[in-house]
Amino acid sequence: METLLTIQELKHLATEIRKDTLRSITAAGSGHPGGSLSAADIMTALYFRVANLATPTDPNRDRIFWSKGHIAPLLYTLLAYKGFFPREELMTLRKLGSRLQGHPKKGSPPGVETSGGSLGQGLSIAVGAAYAARYDKLPVRAYCLTGDGELQEGQIWEALMAGAHFKLDNLCAVIDNNGLQIDGKCSEVMCIDDVGAKLRAFNWHVISIDGNNMEQCVNALDEAKMVKGQPTAIVAHTIKGKGVSFMENVVGWHGKAPSQDELAQAIRELDAQECE
């Protein structure tokens, strides 16, 4: 039986994943660091502690759908650390001929469950996967990562209704609630608060956490697996650009690559946090 990583080991892994994610974006000269950093903790917990992801082709594997596909750099780094493709390939992000496109393409590289780019679609796919797994009597859970700005899309709410209607307790939505989107604060672009209250009104089991606290991330994902009769939504309150002082809560880092000097500073800051 595989030994579970400890909270401290997961925190260290999330730091390394942040660093390689930033390295890949810098090498590409473009990409989305802000949301990649905010979601790094809970997605590290999911990929390396909670989800069943032995191989990318196992029919009994859990399905993880990235509705906010623009943070593909984080997705690719997680998959590389899982051993689904060589880590060296991360430095080919967004380059001509690379498998690592700016937005994910299903199956390229292995472990990408669905193509992404147009926001608002991923949760519908996850609902379908959860329903199909139940119909086929497979021990499969479906997870979907969404952004908070993405909740402004109407299709998300149709999917939320369907998930609750069909009582898909093998379905878990993870909402990276960092408060910012490309055009500014979510509250100013199109306010979606109170997210938790809205989700409860749609008959979802809701868990609100500090999404940059690894212990809370693990506990929430474990709790979701125990819920029966309804789907679960984890509202992960996070900091956009988490771990890098000049990126934190700065909307301009939604989709801008660091320079080499900025990357070096970011790596130093992330390394320093390891020593705290």
Summary of the structure (lengths in Angstrom):
residues: 276
radius of gyration: 17.4
end to end distance: 32.2
largest distance: 52.4
contacts: 956
relative contact order: 0.17
helix: 47%
strand: 13%
